[in-house]
Amino acid sequence: MSTIDDHLPPAVAALQRWAEAERLGTGVQVGQSRIDAFADATGDHNWIHVDPARAQAELPGGQTIAHGFLLLSLTVQDDVAALAAIPGITRVLNYGLNKVRFLAPVPSGADVRVRSRLLSLQCRQPGQWLLTQHKTVELQPTGDVALVAEQLALVLIDP
């Protein structure tokens, strides 16, 4: 465990304390209705995602599978509420990704959860901190990893 710098602004010290602990998100079921809604939102109606009858006949396991980018989108939901609750943080912006790998398909109806851990927290300029986290999306109850990502967020604090 690292030591919190006494000279950090209070919001950054709180952010660092929060980010240092490995966090295991709440479980989420990736049901067909969620997959269909994501297909509608993105225009990705590939049959492997939205055609249960064809998937039953042609895919190993006989089920449709979630979009990789749907799984990636799940990696932010637990952070949003936690970061918004830290006094002094004014905004959190998606800053991008350094690396993403889709390692295993997630069948419709599967339960997943997100595991997060801090890679770095760096001051970019006064009032702006770059938070880099390692994220995994794990199938439940097996813990098999479906996705790994290095996710970046720009955290803005009160001056």
C-alpha positions in Angstrom: 0.0 0.0 0.0 1.4 3.4 -0.9 1.5 6.4 1.3 -0.8 9.3 0.6 1.2 12.5 0.1 0.2 15.1 2.8 0.5 17.9 0.2 -2.1 16.5 -2.2 -5.4 18.4 -2.5 -8.0 16.7 -0.3 -10.0 15.5 -3.4 -6.9 13.9 -4.9 -6.0 12.2 -1.6 -9.5 10.8 -1.4 -9.3 9.7 -5.1 -6.0 8.0 -4.4 -7.4 6.1 -1.3 -10.4 5.0 -3.3 -8.4 3.9 -6.4 -5.6 2.0 -4.5 -8.0 -0.7 -3.2 -8.8 -3.4 -5.7 -12.5 -3.1 -6.3 -14.9 -5.8 -7.3 -18.1 -4.4 -8.9 -21.6 -5.6 -8.4 -22.8 -8.4 -10.7 -24.6 -7.6 -13.9 -26.7 -9.9 -16.0 -26.0 -9.5 -19.7 -29.5 -10.5 -21.0 -30.7 -10.6 -24.5 -32.8 -7.4 -24.1 -29.6 -5.5 -23.1 -27.7 -7.0 -26.0 -30.6 -6.0 -28.4 -30.7 -2.5 -27.0 -26.9 -2.2 -27.5 -27.3 -3.4 -31.1 -30.0 -0.8 -31.7 -27.8 1.9 -30.2 -24.7 1.0 -32.2 -26.2 -0.4 -35.4 -24.3 -3.6 -34.9 -27.0 -6.2 -35.6 -24.6 -9.1 -36.4 -26.6 -12.3 -36.0 -24.2 -13.7 -33.4 -25.6 -11.0 -31.1 -29.3 -10.7 -32.0 -30.5 -13.9 -33.5 -31.1 -16.6 -30.8 -32.5 -19.2 -33.2 -29.6 -19.0 -35.6 -27.1 -18.9 -32.6 -28.7 -22.1 -31.2 -28.1 -23.8 -34.5 -24.7 -22.4 -35.5 -22.8 -21.2 -32.4 -20.8 -23.3 -29.9 -22.9 -23.2 -26.8 -26.1 -22.4 -28.8 -26.5 -18.8 -27.4 -26.0 -15.3 -28.8 -23.0 -13.5 -27.4 -22.7 -10.0 -26.0 -20.9 -7.3 -28.0 -17.3 -6.7 -26.9 -18.0 -3.0 -26.7 -21.1 -3.6 -24.5 -18.8 -5.4 -22.0 -16.3 -2.5 -22.2 -19.1 0.0 -21.4 -19.9 -2.0 -18.2 -16.4 -1.1 -16.9 -17.4 2.5 -16.0 -20.7 2.2 -14.1 -19.4 1.5 -10.6 -16.7 4.3 -11.0 -19.2 7.0 -12.0 -21.1 6.9 -8.7 -18.0 6.5 -6.5 -16.1 9.3 -8.2 -19.1 11.7 -8.2 -19.4 11.2 -4.4 -15.8 12.5 -3.7 -16.0 16.1 -2.6 -14.0 18.4 -4.7 -14.2 16.4 -7.9 -16.0 18.5 -10.4 -15.9 16.2 -13.5 -14.7 12.9 -14.7 -14.1 12.5 -18.4 -13.4 9.4 -20.4 -9.9 9.9 -21.6 -9.5 6.7 -23.6 -7.9 3.3 -23.5 -4.4 2.2 -23.9 -5.2 -1.5 -24.5 -8.3 -3.6 -24.8 -8.5 -7.4 -25.4 -11.7 -9.5 -25.8 -10.6 -12.9 -24.4 -13.8 -15.0 -24.2 -17.3 -14.7 -25.4 -20.1 -13.8 -23.0 -23.3 -15.7 -23.7 -26.7 -14.1 -23.4 -28.0 -14.4 -19.9 -24.5 -14.6 -18.3 -23.6 -12.8 -15.1 -20.5 -10.7 -15.1 -18.7 -8.4 -12.8 -15.9 -5.9 -13.2 -12.6 -5.9 -11.2 -10.6 -2.7 -11.1 -7.2 -1.7 -9.8 -5.1 1.4 -9.9 -2.2 1.5 -12.4 -1.3 5.2 -11.9 -2.6 8.6 -10.8 -0.7 11.5 -12.3 -1.1 15.2 -12.2 -1.4 16.5 -15.8 -1.7 20.2 -14.9 -3.1 22.0 -11.9 -6.6 20.7 -11.2 -6.3 17.8 -13.7 -5.4 14.3 -12.8 -5.0 11.3 -15.1 -6.4 8.1 -13.5 -5.2 4.9 -15.2 -6.9 1.6 -14.2 -6.6 -2.0 -15.1 -10.1 -3.4 -15.7 -11.3 -7.0 -16.2 -14.8 -8.3 -16.9 -15.2 -11.7 -15.3 -17.9 -14.3 -15.9 -19.6 -15.5 -12.8 -19.4 -17.8 -11.0 -16.3 -19.2 -12.7 -14.2 -16.0 -12.7 -13.1 -16.6 -16.3 -11.9 -13.3 -17.8 -13.8 -12.1 -20.8 -12.2 -8.7 -21.2 -9.1 -6.8 -20.1 -8.6 -3.1 -20.6 -6.4 -0.3 -19.5 -8.8 2.6 -19.0 -8.0 6.3 -18.7 -10.1 9.0 -17.0 -9.3 12.7 -16.6 -10.4 13.8 -13.2 -11.0 17.5 -12.7 -10.9 19.0 -9.2 -11.8 22.3 -7.6 -8.8 24.7 -7.8 
